[in-house]
Amino acid sequence: MDPQLFRTKSIDRLISDADQPERRLKKTLGWLSLTALGVGAIIGSGIFVLTGTAAAGESVQFPSLLKAPLLDVLMHGRHALGVSGRPGAGPAIAVSFFAVAVICGLAGLCYAELASMIPIAGSAYTYTYATLGELVAWIIGWDLILEYAVSNMAVAVGFSAYINSLLDSFGIHLPAVLSSPAYSPDTGWVKHFNIMGFLIVMFLTVLLVFGIRESAGANNIMVGIKILAIAVFCIAASKYIQPSNWHPFFPNHMQGVLTGGAIVFFTYIGFDSVSTAAEECHNPKKDLPIGILISLFVCSFLYIAVALVLTGIQHWSKLNTAAPVAEALEAIGLNGVNRWVTAGALMGMISSILVFQLGQARVWFAMSRDGLLPSAFSHVHRKFRTPDVATWVAGFFVAIPAGIFDIGTLADLSNIGTLFAFILVSIAVLILRKRQPDRPRSFRVPWTPFIPIASVVSCFVLMASLTVENWLRFFVWLLIGLCVYHFYGRKHSELATAPAGTPGGGAQ
């Protein structure tokens, strides 16, 4: 096998490449802005959109092995054919959120150590390039492109649903041809386009091109609004909780909890977005770990609170919609509260899209700077000092599918990529501890190797809780990526074109 495939790029060279004047990004972020970026990404579709579909589950018209969770297939073989869809977690979605928070906490500790050592744009892609080699770095970079893009497509669809709910409360009804997706499992293909989902992504793309400081400032305001909206929902709706809605608490037992956790997992990847902004941070070695861990703690508490209240005011089986919080409030007659919470939900989803689009463009930027993608993607705007080409391409890459597909199809595809990224980051911590034990680390994962190993195992269990169909889609995406790497990336890689003996350009 070609040894180039597993050559690593030294940490020192990664840092020096990022400091080239023509490709240098503007440093404007502190720990508070980084934490707000994390909260902005995490508190969005998870609370306001996916809580409902993860609690209610999903049924399909024709039972199929492809629709069965892989874990169920491995445990029951052909008997898994009886599965007629994804089992819902029910009220135990709160347990799913707690379990996912613990798993993300394990992965978050690994991210914090690597982010403090390698404060470079690109997140897990950059970390694996320094540890596991170019081929694995390509795979994870290609995977991150899918992760961020599909996550934002799902959030944009949820945003459109909440806009429709808000307009409906004022007696304004958008025509279905402009407010619903062209494809969903229930309806198949129709001549529709979700125009609101498309427009919000493109609006935020323009904002991101103008500058990271302006984007972060807008995000800070939106984060404050949506936290206030969550507090209003929990306080106002808690008076209408019917304890009978919590029985049975585990309607589909642990399979429902695991599947629900796997569905909502991608909503926690905001801390991954924090690490992608490393190059635009004043003091990344200190501020990145703080931003990652605080955002995880705050959001976990909010998720669990909303999940308990939501499943308490409406039976979990009725929550499989793109706007579960808004429809649940409408069902109990809190129309005034519904409008305020819907406005907060919209702010939440806007900030989530903003941060994910920021992260996705930085991954394209980092891969292009290493020669694995065309050089146009690493172009930096002369005035705004942002990766403008990568930002525009990422915008259209997300906005068009957001107008076409339904939220369930998009959310399922994103999670497996997120979990795979977490596994590789956790492995990267172990490798760097072995290869470079003396390199300065301003933050260290405690109880190593047990925490990184626990992160790998728990993430794989959640991956196995996703459907066989989801795994097949994931492998198809990776196969496409390997073809792109074979015909372009490996030939244009800076490591492949660097003169022999270049520091940091060979196997490390």
N, C-alpha and C positions, 0 to 999 in steps of 0.2 A: 504493500500500500504506500502511496506517495507520502513521504514524511512531512511534506508541506501542510498536509491536512491537519496535523496536530502541533504545528509550530505555534508558540505563544508570543504575544507582544508584551514586552516587559512593562511593568508599571511606570518606570521612569520615562520610557519612550511615550507611553500613553499621555503622561502629564505634559511632556515637552511638546508633543504634537498639538495638544489642546491650547498651548500658549502661543502658537503662531499668530502674528498680528492679523493676517487676512482671514483667519478662521476663529478668532477669539470672540467669545460671547461676553456681553456686558454683565458685570457683577453688581447686582442690586438687592439681593434677597438676604434677610436675616432669619433667625430661628422662628420668629412669630409668623412671618409670611410663609415659611416652609410648612409650619404646622397648619396654617390656614389652607395651603394648597392640598395637604393631605386630607383634611376634613372636607374640603371642597369636593375632592374626588370620591371619598368614601361615602359621605352622606349625600346621596343623590338617588339613583335608581333603586338601590337596595331597600331603602326605607319606603319610598313613595311608589315604587313599581313592583319590584320582584318579591317583596314580602308576601304579596297576595298569591302570585302564581306558584311560589315555592310552598306555601301553606296548603293550597288547594290541590296541587298536582295537575296532571294533564292526562286526559283520556284520548285514545285514538280510535278511529272507526274500525280498523282491521288490526287485531292483535298480531304482533310480529316480533321475532327474536331481535330484530334491529332496534325495537323500541324498549327492550328490556335493559336495565342497568347491567353493566359488565359483571359486577360483583354477583348479581343474582344468577347470571349465566354460569359463572365459574362454580357457584355453590350448588345449583340445581340442574344444570345441563339443559336438556331439551324441555324439561318441565317449565323453564322460564318462558316458553312460548305462550303460556297462559297470561303473561303480563299484557295488559291492554293500555299501557301508557306509563307515565311517571307517577309513582305514589307520592301523595302530598304529606307534608310533615304535620299538618294540622296545627293546633295550638303549640305543639312542641317545636314550631319554627323558632321560638325563643331559645330553646335548647340548641337548635342548629346554629343560631347566631353566636351563642356562647362558645360552642365547640369550635366554630370557625375562627372566633376571636383568639382562642388559645392557640390554634394551629398557626394563624397569621402572626401571633406574638412570637412563636418559635422562629418562623421565617423572618419576621421583622428584626429580630436580634441579629440574624445572619446578615441581612441587608445593612444594618447599622454598622457592623464591623467593616464590611467591604466598602461601604460608602465613605467611611472616615479614612480608609486607606487609599481609595482610588476615586477622588472627587472629580469624576469625568462624566460628561453626558453619555447616555446610553444604557445606564442601569445594568441589568443582568447580562446584557450583551457584552458590555465592557468588562465586567467581572470574569465572565467565562473566557474571553479572549486572553486575559492575563493568566488563566489557570488551566483550562481544559483544551485550548488550542483553537485554530481558526475554523475548522469544520463545525465544532460544537458551538462556537461563537456565532457562526452564520445561522445555524439551526435555531438558536435561541433568539437571535435578532429577528429572523423571519417569523418566529413564533410570537415575539412581542408586537410586531406589526399587526398580526392578526388579533392579538389580545386587546390592544388599545382600540383598533378600528372597530371590531365587532362590539366591544363594550359601549363605545360611543354611539354606534348605530342603535343599540338597544335603548340607551338613555334618550336618544333623539325621538324614538318612537313613543316612549313614555311621556316625553315632553309634549308631543302632539296630542296625546290622549288627554292630558291635563288641561291643555289649552281648549280643547273641545268641551271638556267638562265645565270649565269656567265660562265659556261663551254660552253654553246651554243654560247655565243658571241665570243668564240675562236675556234668555229667549232668542239668542243668535245661533243659528245652526249652519255649519259649513256643509256643503254638499259632499256626499260620500266619495265622489270621484277625486276630491282634493284633500280628504282627511283620513283616508284609510289605506292600508298597504295593498300593493298589487298581489301579494301572495300571503296566504296563511294556511295551516293544515286543514282548517274547517272549510274554507271557501275555494281553495286552489288558486289558480291565476285569474285575475280580473283586470280590466282596464282602469286601474286606479293609480294615484300617486300621492304619497303623504307629503304634501307641500310644506307643512310646518316643520316636520322633521328635517327636511332639506334646508330650509331657510335659516334655522337656528344654527346649524353647523357652519354654514357659510358666513354668517354674521360674526361668529366667534373666530373664525379663521382670519377675517380682516383685522379684528382686535389683536390677535396674536402676532400678526405681521408688524403692527405698529410698535410693539415693545413689551418686554416682560414686566417692567415696572407698572405700566398701565394695566396689564392683564392681572397682575397680582393684586393691585389696588382694587380693581373691580371685583375680584374674587373675595377679598376680605369683607367687603360690604355684603355680598351675597351670602357668605357663610354666616354672618351675624343674623341676617333675615331668616334663613332657613332654620337655624337653631331656635330662634324665637317661635317660628311656626310649629316646630316639633313640640316645644313646651306648651303652646296653646292647645295643640291637639291632645296631648297626654292629660292635661288638667281638665279641659272641657269634656272630653269623651269618657274619661274614667268614671264619671257619674252614671253612665249608661251601660256599664259592664254587666253582662248577664253571666254569672258563674257557670250556668248550664252549657254555655258555648265552649267552655274549656274541658268538657267531658264527652268522649274520652280525650285525655291530653295527648296520648300517643296513638292515634287511630291506625297508623301503619307501622307501628313499632319502630325499631331502630333503622329499618330500611328507609322509612319515611324521613327520619331525622338526618341520615347520611345523605340521601338524595337532595333533601332541602338544603343542606349545607353546601353540597356541591353546586347547586344552582345559584345560591347567593354569594358564592365565594368571590367572584370577580369584583363585587362591590367593595371589597376590602383592599383592593390593590392600589388605593390612593397613596400608600406609603412607597410603592414602587415609583409612582409619579414624582414623589419628593426627591428620590435619588436621581431621576433623570434631569433634574434642574441643578445638579451639583455644580456645574461650571458657572452658574449665575448666582452663586451664593458667596457672601462675604467671607465667612469662616466655616467652610464645609466640614472640617474635621470635628468641630464642636457642634455646629448647628444641625447637621444632617441627622445624627442619631437622636437628638432631642425632637426634631420635627417628626421623624418616623414613629417613635414610641409614644409620644403624647397624642398624636392624631389617632393612633390605634386605640388607645385607652378611652379617649373621649367618645369615639364613634361606637365602640362596643357597647358602652352604657346606653347610648341613645337608641341603638338598634333593638336591644332587648326590651327596653321600655315601650317602644312603639309596637313591637310584635305582640306583647302581652295585651296592650290596650286594644289593638286592632282585632285580634282574634276573640277578645272579650265582648266587643260591641256587635260583631257580626260572625255568624257561623263560618268556619274556615272553608267549607265547601263552596261558598258563594264569592270567594275572593279572587277567582281566576280571571282578572281583568287587568288592563294596562293602567288603570287609575283606581286601585283598591281603596286607598285612604279617602279619596274624594267621594267615591260611591258609597262607602260605609257611612260616612258622615251624612250624606244625603238620605240614606235609608233610615237613620234615626232622627231625622228632621233638623239637624244642626246646619241649616243652609248658610247662616251668617258665618259660623266658624269655618264651614267648608270653603267659603271664598277666601278667607284669610289663609287657611292652611294650603289651599291650592296655589295661592300666590307665593307662599313660602316654598312649596314643592317645586314650582317653576324656577324660582331662584336657585334652589338646590340642584336641580338638573342642569341648569345653565352653567353653574360653576363646575359641576362634574364633567360636563362636555368640555369646558374650557381647559381644565387640568389634563384630561386624557388627550386632548388634541395637542397640548403643549408637549406631553410626554412622547406621543407618537412621532411628532416632527423631530424631536431630539434623537430618537432611535434611528430614523432615516439619516439624519445629519451625521451621527457617529459612524454608522456603517459606510456612508459615502466618504467620510474623511479617511477611513482605512482602505478605501479603494474597492470595497465589496459591492457598492452600488455606484451608479454614474456620478461624476464629480459635481454635477449641477445641484444635487441634493445637499451638498456641503457649502453652497454659496451663502454668504452672509451679507445682508442688506447694508450698504455703506452708511446710511443714516441711522437706522433703527437698531443695527447690530443683532438682528434675529435671523434664523435660517429661513428666509422667505420662500425659496422654491420648495423646500421640504414641507413647509407649512401649507402652502397652496395645494400641493399634490395630496397631502394627507387630508385636507379639507374635502376635496372632491371624492377622494377614495372612500370617505365615510358618508358624505351627504347623499350621494346617489343611491346606495343600497338602503339608507335610512328611509328613503321614500318608497322603497319597494317591498321590504320584508316585514314580517310581524315580529313582536318582541320575544316570543318563546323560541323561535328558530334562532334568533341572534344570540340570546343569552346563553343557550346551551353550548353554542360553538365557542364562546369566549372562555368559559371556565377551565376547560381542559388545558388550554394554552397557559393560563395563569398558573395553574398547579404545576405544570411542567417547568415553568420558569423558576418557581420557588424551590423545586427539587434541585435544580442545577446550581442555584445560588448557595444552597445549604452545603452541597458537595464542594463548591469552590472554597468555602471557609475552611473545610478540612484539608484541602490540598495546599492552600497557602500557609496554614499552620505548620504543615510538614515541610514544604519547600523553602519558606522564608520566615522561620520562627522569630528572627531578630528584627524584622521590619517594624518600624514604629506603628502602633495601633492606639489611637486616642480612645477607641471603644473596643472592648473585647467581649465576645459571647461567653457568658459564664457556663461552667459545667460542660466544657467541650471535652470529648466529642459527643456527649449524650444529647444535648439540645439539637445540634445539626442533624444527628441521626434520627431523632424523634420527629423533626420537621420533615425529613425525607419520607419516613414511613407513613406519617399521618396524611401528607399530601397525596401519596400514592393511593391510600385507602379512599380518599375522596375522588380521585381520578377514576378509580374502579367503580364508584357509585354512579358515574355518568353512563349514558346508554351506549350500546354497541354502535349505533348509527353515528353518535358523536365521535367515537374513536376512529371510525372509518373516515369521516370528514377531516379529522385532524391529520391522519396519515396522508390523505390526498394533498392537503395543504403543504405538509412537509415534503412530499415527493415533488410538488411543483417548485418549492424552494430549492431543493437539491439540484434540480435541472437548471435553475437560474444561476446557482453557484457554479455548477460545472461549466456552463457555457459563457459566463461573464465573470463572476466573483473571483474564482481562483486564478484567472489570467490577469486580472487587473489589481489584485491585492497588493498593498504596499510591501508586505512581507515577501511576496513572490518577485516583485520588481526591484527590491532593494539590493544593492551590491553585497556580495558575500562579505560577511564579517561586520556588517553594520550593527552597531549596538542596539540591542533590543529587537533585532530583525530576524533572529533565528530561533531555534529551539531553546527554550529556557529550562 
